[in-house]
Amino acid sequence: MLRIQDITYSVEGRPLFEEAGATIPTGHKVGLVGRNGTGKTTLFRLIRGELALETGEISLPSRAKIGGIAQEAPASDVSLLDTVLAADTERAALMAEADSTTDPSRIAEVQTRLADIDAWSAESRAASILKGLGFDEEAQQRPCADFSGGWRMRVALAAVLFSEPDLLLLDEPTNYLDLEGALWLEAYLVKYPHTVIIISHDRELLNRSVTGILHLEDRQLTYYGGNYDQFARQRAANRANQAAQAKKQDARRAHLQAFVDRFKAKASKAKQAQSRVKMLEKMETIRAPEDAARTVFTFPTPEELSPPIIATEGSKVGYGDKVILSKLNLRIDQDDRIALLGKNGEGKSTLSKMLSDRLEPMAGKLSRSSKLRIGFFAQHQVDELYIDETPLQHLVRERPTEGQPRLRARLAGFGLGADQADTEVRRLSGGQKARLSLLLATLDAPHLLILDEPTNHLDIESREALVEALTAYTGAVILVSHDMHLLSLVADRLWLVSKGTVEPYEGDLASYRALLLEKDKPAPKQKAKEKPKPKRPSRDAILALRKEARKSEDRVNKLTAMKDKLDVKLADPELYEAEKKDEARVWQSKHAEVIEALDRAEALWMRALEKLEQAEAL
């Protein structure tokens, strides 16, 4: 159980928490939500002990392990699979000790613990997690250095999931996942065996994967049972009730004050007036909830063009001589809202580059309206902003002839007020940087807006505002996003980028989600008569099986030797004298552990011998 009791913490004099508290029951899956900048990531750092509280306490069970993703996996020569396996430090240490120790007592302890933590299935579990996050068998054997930072973040996520900490802290994990990876993570978290707290602004994930919401607002923490939609309804009801109570109290105050003002000068009513003054002084104020400034996006309106604005016939696109997509027969009209579906690496970014005139077709025909303007937003553009400049300076560079009042109005139309307009980009939040990049992408009133993961770093209120803005926008939209909520509300056409081409997807998003989850399920076992004839194992495979059988036999021999020593110890009558009762219990307990470990070791030996016999018989 995680207890947060009366914590207070400030950053540069700005209070983030003031005597805040909450309790998270063991095993619960909890979404931590709140507007950008309220202190969610800071709370994670306080829980991990990286920051010191001003007052209050955060407590966990004494041996509880806390896990999270601090940074991407290092660009090393270690394979992805071995990197993930190494994350379980206890298993790695025990496996090394099992091969080196000669002490019979320690051998039993090691083997028992390895069995307890299910160490023998570790490789398959690690491989399954990596596969769910987008790495096939070939990729799992490649070194981490072969992959970019975004992919190494996935490896880091796989590592922490594999290590199974007692308290798993995830800070916007879907920001570096595609739709397929995000859906896999949703399903994985539901089955995760320990406590999870996840900072996320993904409504679908918070609706499907959590059983409670921890809301950070006004420097306080409030825990709500249920998923995000239930939280939203309950919070709305609470706010409405609070507003009604405040209104009633205001009326009561006005009535009491009117009595005081009317009769305080009359001697006959003075005592009654004074009692009402005391009632006013003792009345604890109920404040109506303050409505935060509404999040907005204001996209400029492009003029209407004749359809189609883009069309392709038999087009082919790629890099150098390598073809990525071919047989492209596509049409885009100005009123289209298209979502691109498909796994990472299938060609969604390549298609976006071709449509946005960043990549020329290798063959075929591509026609665009002569007046077509295209806006393009991708996550890398957020990282390419000038960090030493202010948002206003960014706009001055793009619109040098426009006056500052007009430029500031443009910034305000994307939720960047006067303070943010004059703040260096390095000091802006991730959400504020994303707003600035969206503003720059739409500055020319594009007829076609291509958005690649536009909701990364945007809070839920901002995502809802983006949905409204895209719905009202009169240009075409092409979306690449892991946010199912955004796709379901904006897109009315689905294109599947797969197997080297692009085709309309005839189902809806729900059926696509079901299709992806079905792929992750293990294939049904074939009937005996349908099983293909097994191939004869290679010589190296048989040698490996023999080695495993020998190692299993060695484990059995070591444990048997230790059992024999314990039998001698327990046969000594002096051990059971009154003053040695506690010592006898300890040796009896060790004997029981060794017997259990020996049973497991013998079972593993038998299994290894069976595999070897089957292989040699082929």
N, C-alpha and C positions, 0 to 999 in steps of 0.2 A: 504494500500500500504506500502510495506517495502522499505525504502530508506537506502542504504549503501553509505555514502559519504566520499571519500578521507580518508579511514581508514588506519592507520599504527599500526602494532603490531609486537613485536619480542618476542621470547622465548630464554632465555639464550644467548642473543646477536645475535641470528639467526633470521633475518627478515622473517616473514610469509606473511605480507601484507605491501605494500608500496603505499600509496595514492590510494588504490583500491576502486572501487565503482560499484554499480549495483542497479537497481530498479526492484522489483518484484511486478507486479500488483495484486490487491486484487482478490482472488479466483483462482489464477493460481496454477497449480501443477508443481513443478520444481525439477529436479534432480540436486544435487550438486555433481560434479565429479572432479576428479583430482587424481594424483598418490598418493600412500600411503605416509604420512608424510608431505604433503604440507600445512595442516592446516584446513581441512574441519571441524573436530570436534571442533577445537578452534574457528572457525567462529560461530558455534552454541552457544558456551559459551559466545561469545561476544554479540550475538543477545539477549541472555537471561539476559545479564547484570552481569554475574558471573565473568567476567574479565573486567579490565578497559583499554580502548583504549589509545594509546599514542597520536594520533591525529585523527581527523575526527569525524563522528557522524553516529549512527544507529538509525533510527526513525520509529515509528509505530503510528497508530492512538491512541489517548490517552487512550481509554478504552479497547484496544485489549488484549485478553488473549493469552499467549504463552504456548503451551503444548509440552511435550516430555517425553521420558523414561529415567530417571536418573539411576534407579536401579530396581531390581526385586521387586515384591510385597512382603511384609513381611510375614514370616511364622507364621501367627496368627491363632486364632480359628474362625475367621470370614469366612463365606462361600465365594466362588468365586463370586457368584452373588451379594452379599451384598458389597463385596470389590469394584466391578465395579460400583455399584450404588452410593457408597459413593464418587466416583471420581468427580461427579457433585456436588460440595460443595454448590452451590446456591440452587439446588433442595432439597438436604438433609436438609439445614437450613430452607427452606420455608415449607417443609413437617412437620418438628418439630414444627414450629411456628403455622402452620394451626391447629394443635391439641391443642395448649395451649393458643393462644391469645383470648382475649374477647373484644378487641376494634373493633367496627364495621368498622371504617375507615380502620384500618390495615387489617382486614379480607378481605375486598374488594380488597385491593392492593395485598395481598398474593394470593388470588384466581385468580386474573387477571394475575399475573406474572406466576403462575403455568400453567395456560392455554396457555400463550404465549410460554413457553418453552416446551410445550407438555409433562408435567410431568406425566400424567396418562398412557402414553405408555412406560414409562421408563423401566419397568421390561422386557417387550417383546423385546425392543431394545437391552438392555444389554445381555439378553439371546441369541439373534440372533448373536451378535458379538462374544460371548464366543463360541457358536457352530461353527462359521466360523473358529475360531482359534483352534478347536480340542477338545472342552469340551462338552460332552453330558449332558443331563439333570441331570443325577445322579451325575456327577462330579461337576456340577455347585453348588450343595448344600453341597459339602464337604468343610472342612476348608482349607485355603491356606497351613497350615502346613503339609498337606498330600502330597504336591507336591514338586518335586525337583526344584532347582534354574532355570533350563531352562524352565520348565513349568510355574514357577511364573513370568518369564519374559514375557510370553504370557499373563498372567493375567494383568501385568502392561501395556502391549500394548492395551489390551481390555479396560482397564480403561481410558487411554488417548483418545482412539477413541470414547468412549462413552461420555466423557466430551466435545467433539467437540470444542477445542480451536480455536480462530480466526486464529492463525498461528500454524500449526502443524509441529514440527521438529522431523524427524525420522532418526536415525543414524543406518544404516545397520539393519533394523528390520527383514529381512528374515534370518539373521544368526541363529536365534533360532526357525525358522519355518521349517516344512517339506514342501514337494512339494504342498500338498493340501492346507496348510495354506498360502503359498506364493501366490498361484493362487487366493485364496479368497481375500487376501489383495490387489492384483492387481485390482480386480474388485471393491473392496470397495473404494479405493482411487479415482477411476474415478468419483464416485458419491459423494465424500466428499464435503460438501457445502462451505468450506472455503479454505484458502491458505495452501498449503503443500510444504515444502522443505524436500527432502529425500536424504540422503547420501546413495548411493547404487552403487554396481559394477555389479548388475544383469541386463544384457542387455535387457532381456525380460520384466522385470518390467519397466525399463526406456523407452522401446518402447511402452508399452501398457498403462501406467498409468500417464505419465507426458506430459505437453504441452510446456515445455521449459527446457533448460539445462543451468545451471550456472557452468561455467568452471573455476577452480582455477589452474593457471599456472603462473610461473615466478612472484609470489607475486601479481598477478592481477586477477580480476574477470571479466569474459566476459559472457554476456547473449546471448544465441542462442534460437530462436523460434523453436518449433518442438521437436520430440522425439530424442532418442540417435542416431539412424542411420542417421537421417537428420543432426544432429550436427556433426557426424563423417565426412559425405560428405562435409559439409560446411567448417569445419575446415581444411580438406585436401585441398580444393580448395583455402582457404585463405593462407595456408602455401605455396602452389605452387605459388600463385600470389606474395607472399612476397619474395620468393626465386628468382623469375624472376625479380622483381623490384630491388632486391639487386644486381643481376648480371648485370642489365643494368646500375645501378649507379656505380658499380665498373669499368665498361667499360668507362663511362663518366669521372670518376675521372682519370683513366689512360690517357685518351685523353687530358684532361686539364693539367695534370702534365707533360705529354710529351711536350706540347707547352711551358710551363713555363721553363722546363729544357733546351729546345732548344734555346729559344729566350731571356731569362732573361739577358744575357750579351750584347745583341745588343741594342744600343741606339734607333734605329728606331722601335723596337718592345717592348721596356721596358714597355711602358704604357699598351699595350695589355697584356703583361705577368703579370703585376701587377693586372690587372682587373681579370684575371683568378685565381690568387692567392686568391683574395677576394671571388671569386665564390666558390673555394674549401673550404675556411674557413666557409662560410655561409651554405654550403650544409649539411643538416641534414642527418645523416647516417641512411640508411635502412639496418638493419641487417637480414641476412638470418636466418630462424628459426633453432635453434639447435636441432638436433635429440638426444633425450635422449638415454642413454645406453639401448640397446635392452634387454628386459626381456627374460630370458631363463630358461629352465629346461632340464637337460641332464640325461636321465635315462640309466643305464647300460644295455647291451644286454645279455639276458640269452641264454644258449644253448637250442636247440630244443629238446623237449621230444615227445615220441610217444603218440598219442591221445588214449583215453581221459586222461587228467591230473587228473580229479576228476569225479567220477560217484557215484550216490546213487540209491539204489533200495529199495522201501518201507520203507525208513528211517523215524524215529520219533525222535524229539528232544524237550527238555524242561529243566525245572529246578526242581530237586527233583522228586516228583511224578506228577508234573503238566506238561502236554504235551502242547507245544506251536504250533508246526508244525508237521504234519504227512503226510503219503502217498507221500513222497518226491522221485520222480523218475527224477533225474536231471543228466545232462552231461555237462562238461565244457572241451573245447579244448583250446589249447594254443593261437589260433587266435580269440577267442571270445571277444566281447565287450558287456557286459550285464549290463543293468540298472534295479535296483530293484524298483518296484513301489508298493505303498500301504501306508495306513495311519500309523502314529506312533502308536506303540503298537500292530501292527498286526504280527510282528515277523521278520522284516528285520535285526535288529541287532542280533537276535538269529541265523538266517540263516548264517550271516556273521561270527559269532563266530564258528559255526559248520564247515563251509568250511575252516576257517583259523586254525583249530585244537585247538581252545580255548575252545570248548565244545564238549563232546563226544555224539554220537547218543544214544538214549535210546533203539532203536530197529532198525531192518533192516540192510542193508549193505551199507557201505561207503568205497570206494577204492580210493587210491591216488597213483600217480606215485611215485616210491621209491626215486627218486631224486628231487622231487618237493620242490621248495622253494617258500614261500608265504610272500609277503609284506603286512602289514596292517597299514592303516592310519585312525585315528578317531580324532575328535576334542578334546577329553579328553587328548590325547597324547600331544597336544600342551601345555595344562595346566600342564602337568607332567614333562616338561623339568626342568633341574637344573638351577634355575634362577640366582644363584651366579657364574655360569661357563660360559665360552665363547663357541660359536659354535665349535671352534677349539678343545677345551677341550672335548666336547662331542664326536668328531670324534676320538680323541686320545684314549678315553676309548674303543671305538668299534674297532679301528684298531691300536693297540699299536706298531705294527712292521712297519707300513708305515711311511715314512718320511713326515715332515711337508710340503714340496713343493707339494707332491701328495695330501695330505689332503686339502691344500688350493685350489688346482685345483678342487677338488670335490665340495668344498663350492662355488667356482666361477661358477661352472656348474649349480648351483641352485640360481644364482643371489646374493650370499653373498660374496661381495668383501673383500678386505684386511681390511677395517675399521670394517665391521660387524663381520669378523672372530675373531677379538680380543675384541669385545664388550660383556659385560655381557648380558645374555639373558634377564634379567629384563629390560634392556634399549632398547631392540629391539622392533620394531613395531609388531603388530599382524601378518601382512603379512610375515615379516622376520622370525618370530617364526614358522609359518606354513611351510615356505620353508625348515627350518631346520628339522622339523618333517618329511616332505616328503623325504628329503635326507636320513634320518636315516631309513625310511621304505623301501627304494629302494637300500640300500647300498649293499645288497647281490645279486643283479641282480635277483630278484624274477621272477619265471615263471608265477605267478598269483599275481596281485596287487588288493587288496580290499580297496576301497576309500570311506569313510563315510564322506560326506560333505567336500570335499577337498578345495572348493573355499571360505569358510568362511575367511574373512579378506584379501583375495587376491584382488588387484585392477584389473581393466578390462584388462590392458596390461598383467598382470600375468596370468589371466584366459585364455587369448588367447594363451599365451606361453604354458600353461598346455595342452590345446587342441592339439597344435602341437606336444608336447612331447608324449602324449598318442596315437596320430595317428601313430607316428613313432615307438612306443614301440612294441617289438616283443613278449611280454608276453600277457597273458589274463588279462582282466580288469573287475572288478565288481564295479559298481558305485551306491552309494546312494547319491542323491543330489536334492536340490530344484532349482538348476540352469538349467532351460530348455534349455538354449543356449548350455551349456556344454553337456547335455544328447543328444540333437539333433545332435551334431557334432561328438560325440564319439561312442555312443551306436548303435549297429546294431541288438541287441536282447533285448526284454523287458520281464521281469518276474514279474508277479503280485503276491504279497504276501498278501493273503486275506483269511478270513474264515478258518484259521487253516491249509492252505496248500500253495503250490507255483505252479503256472501254467504259461505257456507261454501266453503273451498277444498278441493277433493276430492283433490288430490295431496299429496305430502309436502314437507318442506323442501328435499330434494335436487332435486325436480322444479321447485320454485319458484325455486331458485337457478339451475338450468339455463335456465329461462324468462327470467329477468332478464339473464343473460349472453348469451342468444341475441338479445335485443332490442338489445344494444350492438353486435352485428356489423353491418357494412354490408350493405345489401340486395343480393341478387344482381342482376347486370346483366340487364336485359330483353333479349329477342331483338329484332332489328331490326324485325320486323313488329309487335312489341308496343309499340314506343316511341310515346308520344303525340306528336302534331304539336307542335313547339315554338312557343311564342307569340312574336310579334314583340316584340323588346326595346323598352323605352321610349326616348324621345329622350335622356333623361339617361343611360341605360345606354350608348347608342351614343356619346355625347360622352365618357363615361368611358373607353370602349375606344379612342377616337381619341387621347385624352390619353395613355393607357398606351403606345400605338404610337409616339407622338412621343417620349416619354421613353425608350423602348427604342432608338429610332433615335439619339437624342442620345448615349446610352451607347456605341453602336457607333461613332459619329463620334469621340467623345473617345478611345476606345481605339485606333481606327485612327490618329489623329493621333499618339498616343504610340508606337505601333508604328513609324510612319514615322521618328520621331526616334531610336528605338533602332536602327533599321536603319542610319541614318547613322552613329550612334556605333560600331556594331559593324563598319562598313565601313572604319574608320580603321585603317591598318596599325600605327600607333604603339601602339595599345591592346594589341598582342600581343607587345610587346617583353618581354624576360625579367623586368625589374623591375616590370612591370604585369600579370603573370599572374593574381594574385589579383583585381585590379580587373576584368580581362576576365571572369573566372568570375562575378563579381557581376553584371555587365551582361548576360551570357548567361543567367543565372538569371532576371533581371528580364524579359528578352525572352521566355523560355519562359512565365513567369507571365502576361504580357500576351497572348500568343497564346492561352493557355488561357482567360483571361477574355474575350477577344474572341469565341472560339468560343461560349462560354456566352451572351454578350450577343446575338450574332447569332441563336442558337436562340430566345432569349426574344423577340427582335424578330419573327422569323418566326411564332412562336406568337401574338403579339399581333395581327399582320396577318391571320392566318387567322381569329381570333375576330372581328375587325372585319368582314372580308369576309362571314363567315357571318351576322353580325347584320344587315348592310346588305342581304343578299340575301333576307331573310325578308319 
